Amino acid sequence: MSNRSHRSAPLHTHPDDVPVRTALAALADPVRLQLVRELATAADWEHTCGTFDVPVGKAALSHHFSVLRAAGLIEQRDLGPKRVNRLRRPEFDQRFPGLLDLVLRERPPRNGEDAR
């Protein structure tokens, strides 16, 4: 039995090729911000796509991962039947110094309130 996945490998954008507006737009969405927060506290390649605590279905989650890849924020690879993720923190920090620190330092909103 092959260990290869039936799906094609995801396309990744290097942070050096990302305009600041694209990075900011990716980080402005609460679901994507939650994904980034969870990856920031995990070891590289620790999280599979189905292990995130976000209130969206598989199709929406796939879209959010695509936006984060296009913004140079995450990298994904297939490990057997699962897709694992890592935050591209060093590369992203080099391109946008301090941006992730600022975003991750802000406390997440509680139910029904805006982020401060």
Beta strands, then each sheet from edge to edge (+ up, - down):
strand 1: 47-48
strand 2: 74-79
strand 3: 82-87
sheet 1: 1+ 3- 2+
end
